């Protein structure tokens, strides 16, 4: 049995990443929102941006990416996400 601390934000962050990678976007959203309630990090906002992008909510994704970038220096992952968002935004009718 694995013990966990229900107040450990990183556990929810990891869970959100797992849910995101397996396409369980609603579960990922719940987990990352719980993580954000406990601790506001750039990584959480980046995860939230990816979830919104997966849901086709591009404006929300861009807002979360902006939040992530405001909390720390740009990461390669954030820059890739920005490029992907830009390409999706340009290709919209």
Buried (B, 14 or more C-beta within 10 A) or exposed (E): EEEEEEEEBBBBBBBBBEBBEEEBBEBBBBBBBBBBEBBEBBBBBBBBBBBBBBBEBBEBBBBBBEBBBEEEEEBEEBEEBBEBBEEBEEEEE
